[in-house]
Amino acid sequence: MLPFNIVGTGPGSWDLLTLKACQIITSSQIIIGSPRSIKTIEFLFQDSKTQPEIYFLQRNHENIPGLIRQRGQKKLSVLVSGDPGFYSLLGYLAQHFEAREIQVCPGISSIQAAAANLTMGWQNSLFFSVHGREIPKDISAIKTGFAQGKQIFVLLDSQKNPSCFADMLKQRNFPVKQSHFTLFYNLGYENQKIIHSTYSNLKSCIQEESLCLMLLSKGTII
């Protein structure tokens, strides 16, 4: 089978796409991606005489392997926001296809974009996600990392929003009152928001966006 591509489209802004990603996408005959990812790459086909077949995905990831196998010899790319290997579809698709059938194009992750906005390194950080996942009962890794002075990045969603997640930490005896919370919304977009907060002020922070990246640290980092 002709290999297919999994392409990281970055945080969401078109100008954070890599050149390699653009080259792969423009040569694709079939593109699979969320409405958000498709919107990011629309500009690549504005003046093109040929348009790719586009399949929009919401949460129906189970349909992707079938679409890939049905495409014959057409060049196909699966678009994912951020980087394919960071809490994304690469792990899922690797369970359905052999490594030789997949070509991965890395993208700029939300972690990279957030750290760049704060002018900070992130090599000693810890990463967790409750986006579309259950909040873990055991947060010992978060507690240990925090005690060691590490920066803790957590991907959140509309149900597990910053206030909800912080309350969960408090219930599990995490020192939220000694913590600084930095919230990132719409990274890379014109309406990007970066909010610094204490635990007591979290409930008054913006909560309506479905996607949020939280940075948990000891004291303020600005």
N, C-alpha and C positions, 0 to 999 in steps of 0.2 A: 504494500500500500504506500502511496505517495505520502511522505511525512506532512503533517499539518503543523501550523504555528500557534503557539500561545504567546500573545504579545502584551506586555505591560504598557498601559497608556498613561502611567503617571497619576498624580493626584486628581487630574481632571481638566486642567487648562491645556489648550492646544500647544502653547509655547513650551510646555514641559515634556512634550513627546521627544523621544530620541530620534536622530536621523535614521538609524537602523529600523526603528519601528515604522517610520513613515515609508521607507522603501519596501518593507514587507507588506504593509497594508495596501499600498497602491498597486502592488502586483497580485493581490488576492482577488479571486473570482467569487468567493463566498466569504462573508464576514458574519461571525456570531458574536453578539455582545449585548450588554444591558443598554437601555436607552441612554444612560449617562455616558457610557463608553462610545456609543455610536455618535452622539452629539459632539464629542471631543474630536472625532476624525472626519467629520462631514466636510470640512474645508478642503481636504485632500482631493475630493472628487467634484468640486464646484465647476471646474472647467474641463472635466474629463468627458470624452465622447462615449466611453464605456463605463457602465455603473455595475458594481458588484451586487450579487444577491445578498440581501441582508436579513438576518434572523434575529429578532429581538428576544432577549431573555429577561425574565424577572427572577423568579426563584425556582424555575423548572430546570435545574441543572441536570436532572436525570435524562433529559431529552438530548443533551449534547452528544454523547457517544453515538447515538443513532444517526444524528445529522451528519456527523463526521464520516461514518461508514457509508452513508448513502451518496456521498458527493462524487464518487467515481474518481476521475483523475484531475478534478478541478483543484486549484490552489485555494486552500482554506485557512483562515486565521480566526482564532478565538481571542477576543479582546477582554482583558481584565484590567480593572483600575489598579493603580499602584504597581507593585512588582508581582509577577506570577507566583513566586515562591514564598510570599509573605502572607499567610492566612488567606490564600486564594485558591484558584481552581487547579493549580498544577498537581497538588497531591491527589485530588479526586480523579483527574484524568489519567494520572500515572497508574491508577488501579485498573483502568480499562484498556490501556494501550501499552505496548512495549516501548522502552526508551528510544529505540531507533525510529519509532513512528512519530516522535514529538520533537519539535525544534522550539526552544524557548528564547524569547527576546526579552531581556530584563527591562524594567522600567523604574522610574524614580518612585520610591515608596513614600507614604505619608510621613513616616518617621524621618526620612531624609529631609523632606520639605519643612517639617516642623523644626528640626534641629537647625537647619539653615536659617530659618526666620529668627531663631534665638541666638544665632552665632555660637553654637555650642557643639562639641563633639558628642557622639552617641555610641562610641565603641564599648563603653562600660555600662550601658543601659540594659534593662530587662524589658521584655516585650510580652504582652498578654492580649487576648481578645475575648470579649463577651458579645461581639457583634454576631447575632444569629446563634449564639451559644448560651448555655446555662452559666450562671455565675458559680464558680467553683466553691465548694464547701471548705476545702483546704486551701488557705491562702498563706501557708507557711513560707513559700518561695518569695511572695511579695513582702512579707514581714522581714525575712532575712535580708533580702536585697536592700530594702529601705534602711534597715539598721546599719548596713555596710556603706550607706551613703550613695547608693546607686540611683540613677534616674529610672522611674518606672513608667513606661508607656502602655496605655490600655486603649484598645479600639472599642468604642461603645456604639449603641444604636438607640432608636427612639424609646424602646421599652427599658433598656438598661442605660438610662441617661446619667449624666454626672452626679446629680443629687442622689439618685437611686443607688448607684455604685458606691458612693461615699458612705451612705447609710449602712450598706452591707458591710463595708470595711469596719465601721464603728461597732456593729453588732458582733463582729469577730475580733474585737479588742485591738483593732489597729489604731495607732496614735494619730487620728485625723486632726486633732487640734494643734499638733506640731507639724502639720503637713501644709505644703503649698500646692495648689491645684492650678494648672495651666490648661485651658481648653482651646482646642483648635477646630474651627468650623470652616468649610469651603476652602481648604488650602489650595492656593494657586489661582483662585478665581478673584474677580474684581470685588466681590462681596466677602472676601476672606475676613474672618474674625479671630482674634487671639485675645483671650480673656484670662486675667490672673485673679485668683480668688482664694479666700480662706474657706474652711469647711462651713463656717456659720453663714457665709454669703452665697454659697453655691445655689441655693434654692431660688435666689433672685437673678441668677445668670440665665443666659439664653438657653432654652431647652427644646425649642420646637424643631430644630433640624434633626433629621433622622441619623445622620452620620456625625460622629464627634471623636476626636482623638484627645485623650487626657494624658497629661504629664504630671506625675506625682513625685514631689521632691521634698527634701528637708529645707525648710525656709525658702525664701524667694530666690529666683535665679536671674532676676533682671536688675 
